């Protein structure tokens, strides 16, 4: 009688992970909203636009989370820091611990 081939659990785990993500090409790449012309880093006075790029605890969000290119991320970080100095956006949010 022929013996059954042992399954490779590592390949099975990888397939399971791919299925959860939606396949190999599950996500669309993020496109910089500033490069497409959708938004502009115009000035430090636009607090509402800058708040989209800071977290709940008032930290600057990373590129991988916002989809901003490196050039605009540097410009955005400088603009956020300038707005913090002028108290347009908070330096830190109140952190509530339980």
Buried (B, 14 or more C-beta within 10 A) or exposed (E): EEEEEEEEEEEEEEEEEEEEEEEEEEEEEEEBBBEEEEBEBEEBEBEEBBBEBBEEEBEBBEBEEBEBBEEBBEBBEEBBEBBBEEEBBBEEEEEEEE
